[in-house]
Amino acid sequence: MTQHDIYIKRCIQIAKNGLGSTSPNPMVGSVIVYKNTIIGEGFTSPYGGNHAEVNAINSVSNKDVLKEATLYVTLEPCSHFGKTPPCSDLIVKHKIPNVVIGCVDDNEKVAGKGINKLRTSGCNVTVGVLENECKNHHKRFFTFHNKKRPYIILKWAETNDGFIAPETKNEQKPVWITNAFSRQLVHKWRAEEQAILVGTNTVQEDNPSLTVRDWTGENPIRIVIDKNEKLSKTHTVFNADVETILISKNNINFSKNVAKQICDFLFEKHINSVIIEGGAKTLQSCIDANLWDEARVFTGQLEFKKGIKAPKFKGKLISEENIITDTLKIYKND
């Protein structure tokens, strides 16, 4: 592993501090190195705040040494005015001579312009260090800009005999298939994504809150599919705790590709990631339309014998682990 690799890995590590708070901006990490020592670090502030490079530069107490330092960053520094001024301008202003970049920002507002601005100023720019790792880290951002849709994570829990819900139940609340540790992990995931989506039946049957009650973090925006707007506003998802967006026949055509229209709708709302938690019909519609990026599937020890079958899909298994009594498998859509 080269020195560049080591510092870019550190950039990725600290960038994750911004997970769930920077959207629609990417969660970037940056470190500044002087004489083989990290003298400054920064990650992207919540949306509207400073970018990673700015926070890294601001963290350096003696700005004079920046003229002999190297700035590392996971993503190409921006070159345009948004909520904040261009990061590339600040790098030029402080005459930082060397910049090492994980991957190019192919958003049309940047797309090499930041690199060109740095090189034109005389800066020595190295691009493509741990490129695949950086692209994977920025998967939400790249999916949003390149595919014009959110990064989509499918999540469900199924019994040992392949059901996600019993055939009938007596109460309007979830029948827990997984243990408390798995459920806490799901709340952590919710805090990492910009939105959470469920269908009409899930709201009717379970009356979920779709929040991060068992984790510290921001609640995701709640997206509820309700074709005919028949759901009672007394359901918990419609309380004032979190923003809820309703998808009905008033904003999409349910006689056409529903999953694609939902993706288009969420793209227009600038939502760059969504975790879809059901039910079976909603999950399967995304699978059938090939509009998903990850599937996170828990298997518990319960058996229902009969009920609502788990979705059917094909994907590449990328990880598997045991969470006490549960098994968690994560798949990638190839």
Secondary structure, 3 states (H helix, E strand, C coil): CCHHHHHHHHHHHHHHHHCCCCCCCCCCEEEEEECCEEEEEEECCCCCCCCHHHHHHHCCCCHHHHHHCEEEEEECCCCCCCCCCCHHHHHHHCCCCEEEEEECCCCCCCCCHHHHHHHHCCCEEEECCCHHHHHHHCHHHHHHHHHCCCEEEEEEEECCCCEEEECCCCCCCCCCCCCHHHHHHHHHHHHHCCEEEECHHHHHHHCCCCCCCCCCCCCCEEEEECCCCCCCCCCHHHCCCCCEEEECCCCCCCCCCHHHHHHHHHHHCCCCEEEECCCHHHHHHHHHCCCCCEEEEEECCCCCCCEEECCCCCCEEEEEEEECCEEEEEEECC
